[in-house]
Amino acid sequence: PNNRSQLLEQVFKATLTILFVWLLTDFTAAIMAAGANAASTVSTALSFAYLAVVLVLYRRKNKMPRAAKLQKGDRSRIAKQILSLSIPISLSSIITTVSRVIDTATISRGIQSAFASGIPGQSGIPTVEQLQAYAATMNGMLNKADNITNLPLALNIAFATVLVPTISAALVKGDRRTASQKISYSVLISTIIILPCAAGLIVLAQPFFNLLYPNASQGAPLLQWAAVALIFTALDQTICGSLQGLGRVKVPATGLLLGAIVKFILNMILIPIPSVNIYGAVVSSVACHLVAFLYCFHALRKAIPLRLKRTKYFTKPILCTLFMSAVTWGSYRLVMLVCHSNLIAVVISVGLSVVAYFAAVFGLHVLNKEEVLELPMGGRIAKLLKL
């Protein structure tokens, strides 16, 4: 149920955000932003309602007695335990937003410093207002790239969140082998999910910008850099979920802090360089999430043994991704030559890429039958593929 609730929340969030913003397109930008926030609230409420219904039905079916009343001392002890776990977990859960917080604090100042002697395409020494407007434009380009990368992360975090109770349950039983297998499997699934997403965003960066932002389609190279950061962000999400399931709740927060320090330093150094400017923010994001991932992965390897075979976990997924990227690149250009429609070319190339990628994954036997069965609707998938 927890797995399904997480997936439902992300599906509702993606769908309702698009729906609410589309319905509010005739209103101001502030109201449209409020609609997007409302979509997140409604999605969380629907996920909570689903879990509540499942809990009520489970109690009725199994005739579970009501919990005994807690003593005053028990309440205090449980509250302390909850806080000791929830605070580090809450801190580590902001890994997908920490980059934007730092960017908000540094980009405007860095861009103004980089172009204080002149803005490209404008003559003379720029005024403070012109520099601020140019910084806002550059920041808006970066925001567009971040918005596109949010959906793959939303899908991945649903799997990462489910890791916590699964691993904890295995450890309570003293079954470290099962916990290790669950972690290894989750790393594999995250890799299979995020590599094609990142590759697709890199190959179709400009077509996506042309499709989603037809009136302001600049910034595709930023999306390509953000896609690289996406790989380490998603893997770090999975590693953090594993560490939290193992009870090492402070490690993800420490990794996030180290990554944030690296990003802040690089932002302050790179963005004021005119030839780098806004690209310093995405380069620092790659470094930030890479540092956080490496720190957490090292801690995970020390906490529990993992059997990550290089061929299965890295070589084969990369080969599948390269094959898919070739299909994406070739199909998009072929369709554009035939019909000259960016929308049709993107839709067809994405569809063919999905088919090509999963054909490669199952053709190279990246997942065996047991691993397929653990996926949502794994039984149907295994039956369809005749595994």
Buried (B, 14 or more C-beta within 10 A) or exposed (E): EBBBBBBBBBBBBBEBBEEBBEEBEEEEEEEBEBBBEBBBEBBBEBBEEBBEEBEEEEEEEEEEEEEEEEEEEEEEEEEEEEEEBEEBBEBBBBBBEBBBEBBEEBBBBBBBBBBBEEBEEEEEEBEEEBBBEBBEBBBEBBBBBBBBBBBBBBBBBBBBBBBBEBBBBBBEEEEBEBBBBBBBBBBBBBBBBBBBBBBBBBBBBBBBBBBEBEEEBBBBBBBBBBBBBBBBBBBBBBBBBBBBBBBBBBBBBBBBBBBBEBBBEBBBEBBBEBEBBBBBBBBBBBBBBBBBBBBBBEBBEEBBEBEBEEEBBBEBBEBBBEBBBBBBBEBBEBBBEEEEEBEEBBEBBBEBBBEBBBBBBBEBEBBEEEBBBEBEEBEEBBEEEEB
